[in-house]
Amino acid sequence: METFEAKLAQATDPKNRDLLGALGLVVNSKGETLYQHASGYQSLAPDAAPLDPDSTVFMASAGKFVTHIAVLQLVERGVIGIDDPVYKLLPELEKLEIISPSIDEEVGFTLRPIKNQITLRHMLTHSSGIGPGDDALTTLWKAATPPQEFPEGTSGVVKLFSTPLLFEPGEDWSYGHSIHWLQPLVERAYGKKFTQCMQELVFDPMGLKHTSYLSHLHPEISGKLLQCVKRQDDGGVALPAPDEALQGLVMSISDVKTLLVDLIGKESRLLKKEHVDLLFEPAFGPSTAALETVLKDEDTFAKTIGYKEEQGCKVNFTCAGALVTEGHTPESQLPAGTLTWNGWPNLIWTMNREKGIATLFATQLIPVDDEKTLTHMIEFLKSAWTTFG
């Protein structure tokens, strides 16, 4: 890990400041910290303290698996089956149609009813047809469609993400807004606000004292935040980061460790074995359209682990993230069986149950896949997995 630490020290030196601060963590299935290192400063203030090794960070997409854990707990309670249609809890989805290109260039798109029902498994694996909302066809649809009217009290998720599906449920893959639809699903199934559901289903049972979706209400959490900064055109870092970078789940490094250890350990306190297994099982079979889309993906996870389809390493997708299924990722050296996902402020976790190892690299800098940050992220992953894995 010496090379990683030396390069990170240089990058976080205020004289250079390619990064404000970054953290690296390696733990095993026994809960032992095998490695922990912090470099840099807590903020850009001239008198800022050195980075706290147990700082809190915005997880962004790296925290989506936590919602999936809560959803699987509802499965264990018999509220909904993994292959059940979701319409009982999300009736709004039953009304959505599939959008596709039109031969009429003036319109640009056409809509048709769906044939397959959206199941919970589809939602968890991003094979529901629900897209990211900023694709070309959906953009055309938004421009051509009058604003939708919703009953009073309709949730923001329903208003924002009631857009056409991109494909038949279960027949392809798109990293889209399925995760956001799962929030009202949890609320309606559990009968409480989403933040309270997560507190009672996940945070309290695991003793996560520095984890919240409402960090601004908790000084003990917000006061430990590693300041989120933005890469400037001249290569430096500065404030302010846009508001969308500062929303959602905030966790301390030690709380992230607690969750990772629970999922790679012999027995999870959060989920039964069959559902932990589901987080680590490939979702898509060989030669399926969904797997082909995952293998060709270059925008959501490939850069953070140095994955390239033509280099022999194989990946798949699960109910929690991207899974290395064959070989090693050539740049980051993630072995087969490693599950991973990343977040917009350039942080990434990895877990491997067979090896009994989990890692976390965290900084708070945008935009995602920042080239300078990726150099240190991949160096950390390579060093961690070759040293401890």
C-alpha positions in Angstrom: 0.0 0.0 0.0 3.1 2.3 0.1 2.7 3.4 -3.5 -0.9 4.3 -3.0 -0.2 6.3 0.2 2.7 8.1 -1.4 0.7 9.2 -4.4 -2.3 10.1 -2.3 -0.1 12.2 0.0 1.2 14.2 -2.9 -2.3 14.6 -4.4 -3.8 15.9 -1.1 -0.9 18.3 -0.3 -2.3 21.8 -0.3 0.5 22.9 -2.6 -0.8 20.5 -5.3 -4.3 19.7 -4.2 -5.6 17.4 -6.8 -7.8 16.0 -4.0 -9.0 17.6 -0.8 -9.0 14.3 1.1 -9.5 10.6 0.6 -9.9 7.5 2.7 -9.1 3.8 2.1 -10.4 0.9 4.2 -9.9 -2.9 4.1 -11.8 -5.2 6.4 -12.3 -9.0 6.8 -15.4 -11.1 7.6 -14.5 -11.2 11.3 -14.9 -7.4 11.5 -11.1 -6.8 11.8 -9.7 -3.7 10.1 -6.8 -4.9 8.0 -6.0 -1.4 6.7 -7.3 2.1 7.1 -5.7 5.3 5.8 -6.8 8.9 5.5 -5.0 11.7 3.7 -5.8 15.3 3.2 -8.0 17.8 5.0 -11.6 17.9 6.2 -12.4 21.1 4.3 -10.9 23.8 2.1 -10.7 26.3 5.0 -7.2 27.6 5.6 -7.3 26.3 9.2 -9.0 23.0 8.3 -8.1 20.0 10.4 -6.5 16.8 8.9 -9.1 14.4 7.5 -10.8 12.4 10.2 -10.4 8.7 9.4 -14.0 8.2 10.5 -15.5 11.1 8.5 -19.0 11.0 7.2 -19.6 11.0 3.4 -22.5 11.3 1.0 -22.9 7.8 -0.5 -24.9 8.7 -3.5 -25.4 5.6 -5.7 -22.9 3.7 -3.6 -25.7 3.6 -0.9 -28.5 2.2 -3.1 -27.8 -1.3 -2.0 -29.0 -0.2 1.5 -32.5 0.4 0.1 -32.4 -3.0 -1.5 -31.6 -4.6 1.8 -34.7 -3.0 3.3 -36.8 -4.3 0.3 -35.5 -7.8 0.8 -36.5 -7.6 4.5 -40.0 -7.0 3.3 -39.7 -10.1 1.2 -38.7 -12.0 4.3 -41.7 -10.7 6.1 -44.0 -12.0 3.4 -45.1 -8.6 2.2 -44.2 -9.2 -1.4 -42.4 -12.0 -3.3 -39.3 -11.5 -5.2 -41.0 -12.5 -8.5 -44.4 -10.9 -7.7 -45.7 -8.0 -9.8 -45.1 -4.7 -7.9 -48.5 -3.1 -8.9 -50.2 -3.8 -5.6 -47.8 -1.4 -4.0 -46.9 0.7 -7.1 -50.1 0.9 -9.2 -48.7 3.9 -11.1 -46.2 1.6 -12.9 -49.0 -0.4 -14.4 -50.0 2.6 -16.5 -46.6 3.1 -18.1 -46.1 2.3 -21.8 -43.0 1.3 -23.7 -41.4 4.0 -25.9 -39.5 3.2 -29.1 -38.3 5.1 -32.2 -40.9 6.1 -34.7 -40.6 6.1 -38.5 -42.4 9.4 -38.3 -39.3 11.7 -37.9 -41.5 14.7 -37.0 -42.8 12.8 -33.8 -39.6 10.8 -33.2 -41.2 8.2 -30.9 -44.1 5.8 -30.5 -45.7 4.2 -27.5 -47.2 0.7 -27.0 -48.6 -1.2 -24.0 -46.4 -3.6 -22.1 -46.8 -7.3 -22.3 -44.7 -8.4 -19.3 -45.5 -7.4 -15.7 -42.8 -5.5 -13.7 -41.7 -7.7 -10.8 -39.7 -6.9 -7.7 -36.7 -8.8 -9.2 -36.9 -6.5 -12.2 -36.8 -3.5 -10.0 -33.8 -4.7 -8.0 -31.8 -5.7 -11.0 -32.6 -2.6 -13.2 -34.3 -4.8 -15.7 -37.7 -3.2 -15.2 -37.6 -1.0 -18.3 -37.5 2.1 -16.1 -34.7 4.3 -17.6 -32.6 7.2 -16.4 -34.9 9.8 -17.7 -32.3 11.7 -19.8 -32.1 9.3 -22.8 -32.9 10.7 -26.2 -36.4 9.1 -26.5 -37.6 10.1 -23.1 -36.3 13.6 -23.8 -38.4 13.7 -27.0 -41.4 12.4 -25.0 -41.0 15.1 -22.3 -40.8 17.9 -24.9 -43.9 16.6 -26.8 -46.1 15.7 -23.8 -48.1 18.2 -21.7 -47.3 18.3 -18.0 -49.0 15.4 -16.2 -51.6 16.1 -13.6 -51.4 14.1 -10.3 -53.8 13.9 -7.4 -53.0 16.1 -4.4 -50.5 14.3 -2.1 -48.8 12.3 -4.8 -45.2 11.6 -3.9 -42.3 13.4 -5.7 -41.0 10.1 -7.0 -44.2 9.4 -8.8 -44.3 12.9 -10.3 -40.7 12.9 -11.4 -40.3 9.4 -12.7 -43.6 8.6 -14.4 -42.0 8.3 -17.8 -42.3 5.6 -20.5 -40.4 2.3 -20.2 -37.4 1.7 -22.5 -38.1 -2.0 -23.0 -40.3 -4.9 -22.0 -39.7 -5.7 -18.3 -37.2 -8.4 -17.9 -35.8 -8.2 -21.4 -32.9 -5.8 -21.1 -31.0 -3.6 -18.6 -30.9 0.1 -17.9 -29.4 1.8 -14.9 -32.3 4.0 -14.2 -34.8 5.2 -11.6 -36.1 1.8 -10.3 -34.3 2.6 -7.1 -36.3 5.7 -6.6 -39.6 3.8 -7.1 -38.5 1.5 -4.4 -38.8 4.3 -1.8 -42.6 4.6 -2.1 -42.8 0.8 -2.3 -41.1 0.6 1.1 -43.2 3.4 2.6 -46.5 1.9 1.5 -45.5 -1.6 2.6 -44.2 -0.5 6.0 -46.7 2.3 6.6 -44.2 5.0 7.5 -42.0 7.6 5.9 -39.1 6.2 4.0 -36.5 7.7 6.3 -38.2 6.2 9.3 -38.5 2.8 7.6 -34.7 2.8 6.9 -34.0 3.8 10.5 -36.1 0.9 11.9 -35.2 -1.7 9.3 -31.5 -1.1 8.9 -29.8 1.7 10.9 -31.1 0.9 14.4 -30.7 -2.9 14.2 -27.1 -2.5 13.0 -26.2 0.3 15.5 -25.4 2.8 12.8 -25.1 6.0 14.9 -23.7 8.2 12.1 -26.0 7.3 9.2 -28.9 9.3 8.0 -30.9 10.5 5.0 -31.5 13.7 7.0 -27.9 14.6 8.0 -28.6 18.3 8.2 -30.8 17.5 11.3 -28.0 15.7 13.0 -24.9 17.8 13.9 -23.0 14.8 15.0 -23.3 13.6 11.4 -23.1 16.8 9.4 -20.3 18.1 11.5 -18.0 15.2 10.4 -18.7 15.6 6.7 -15.7 15.5 4.3 -16.4 18.7 2.3 -17.6 17.9 -1.2 -15.7 19.9 -3.8 -15.8 20.3 -7.6 -13.0 19.8 -10.2 -12.3 23.1 -11.9 -11.3 23.7 -15.5 -7.8 24.5 -14.4 -7.5 21.1 -12.7 -7.8 22.4 -9.2 -10.6 21.8 -6.6 -13.0 24.4 -5.3 -16.4 25.1 -3.9 -19.3 25.1 -4.3 -20.4 21.6 -5.3 -24.0 21.7 -6.7 -26.8 20.9 -4.4 -27.6 17.5 -6.1 -24.2 16.3 -4.9 -25.2 16.9 -1.3 -28.4 14.9 -1.0 -29.3 11.4 0.2 -27.6 8.9 2.4 -24.7 10.0 4.6 -22.6 7.4 6.4 -19.5 7.4 8.6 -16.7 5.2 7.5 -17.2 2.9 10.5 -20.9 2.5 9.7 -20.1 1.5 6.1 -17.6 -1.0 7.6 -20.4 -2.4 9.8 -22.6 -3.0 6.8 -19.9 -4.5 4.6 -18.8 -6.9 7.3 -22.4 -8.0 7.9 -22.8 -9.0 4.3 -19.5 -10.9 3.9 -19.6 -12.6 7.3 -20.8 -16.1 8.1 -24.3 -15.0 9.2 -25.9 -11.7 8.4 -28.0 -9.8 11.0 -29.9 -8.0 8.3 -30.9 -10.8 5.9 -31.3 -14.5 5.7 -28.7 -16.4 3.7 -30.8 -16.9 0.6 -31.2 -13.1 0.3 -27.6 -12.3 1.0 -26.9 -14.9 -1.7 -29.2 -13.0 -4.0 -27.0 -9.9 -3.7 -24.0 -11.9 -4.9 -25.7 -14.0 -7.6 -25.6 -13.1 -11.4 -29.0 -11.9 -12.5 -28.7 -12.5 -16.2 -28.0 -15.6 -18.2 -25.5 -16.0 -21.1 -26.4 -14.4 -24.4 -29.3 -12.4 -22.9 -29.9 -8.9 -24.1 -29.6 -7.7 -20.5 -26.1 -9.2 -20.0 -24.9 -7.9 -23.4 -25.9 -4.4 -22.3 -24.1 -4.8 -19.0 -21.0 -6.0 -20.7 -20.9 -3.1 -23.0 -21.7 -0.5 -20.3 -19.0 2.2 -20.1 -20.8 4.8 -18.0 -21.8 3.4 -14.6 -19.1 1.1 -13.3 -16.5 0.3 -15.9 -14.1 3.2 -15.3 -14.1 2.9 -11.5 -12.7 -0.7 -11.7 -10.8 -0.4 -14.9 -13.1 -2.8 -16.7 -13.0 -3.3 -20.4 -15.0 -6.0 -22.2 -12.3 -7.0 -24.6 -9.7 -7.8 -21.8 -11.1 -11.2 -20.9 -12.6 -10.3 -17.5 -16.4 -11.1 -17.3 -19.0 -9.2 -15.3 -22.7 -9.5 -14.6 -25.2 -7.6 -12.5 -27.0 -8.6 -9.3 -29.5 -7.1 -6.9 -26.8 -5.0 -5.4 -24.3 -4.0 -8.1 -21.8 -5.3 -10.7 -20.2 -8.7 -10.1 -16.9 -10.0 -11.5 -17.8 -13.5 -12.6 -14.6 -14.6 -14.4 -10.9 -13.6 -14.2 -9.6 -10.4 -12.6 -10.3 -6.8 -13.6 -7.0 -6.0 -15.3 -6.4 -2.6 -13.8 -7.9 -2.9 -10.3 -7.3 -6.7 -9.8 -10.8 -7.5 -8.4 -11.0 -11.3 -8.4 -14.0 -13.3 -9.5 -16.8 -13.2 -6.9 -16.3 -9.5 -6.1 -19.4 -7.3 -5.9 -19.0 -3.6 -6.4 -20.7 -0.3 -6.9 -19.7 3.4 -6.9 -21.2 6.8 -6.2 -21.2 10.2 -7.9 -18.7 11.9 -5.5 -16.1 9.3 -6.5 -16.4 6.6 -3.8 -16.6 2.8 -4.3 -17.0 -0.3 -2.2 -16.1 -3.9 -3.1 -17.1 -7.1 -1.3 -16.0 -10.8 -1.8 -17.6 -13.4 0.4 -15.3 -16.2 -0.7 -12.2 -14.2 0.2 -13.9 -12.7 3.3 -12.7 -9.2 2.3 -14.4 -5.9 1.7 -12.9 -2.5 0.7 -13.9 1.1 0.6 -12.3 4.1 -1.2 -14.0 7.4 -0.5 -13.6 11.0 -1.4 -16.1 13.7 -2.0 -15.3 15.3 -5.4 -17.4 15.7 -8.5 -17.9 15.0 -11.3 -18.1 11.2 -11.2 -15.3 9.3 -12.9 -12.9 12.3 -12.4 -9.7 11.2 -14.1 -7.3 12.3 -11.4 -9.4 10.6 -8.7 -9.8 7.4 -10.7 -6.0 7.1 -10.7 -5.9 6.9 -6.9 -9.1 4.8 -6.7 -7.8 2.1 -9.0 -4.3 2.2 -7.4 -6.0 1.6 -4.0 -8.1 -1.3 -5.3 -5.1 -2.9 -7.0 -3.0 -2.5 -3.9 -5.8 -3.7 -1.5 -6.7 -6.8 -3.5 -3.1 -7.9 -4.3 -2.1 -7.4 -0.6 -5.1 -8.8 1.2 -7.2 -10.7 -1.3 
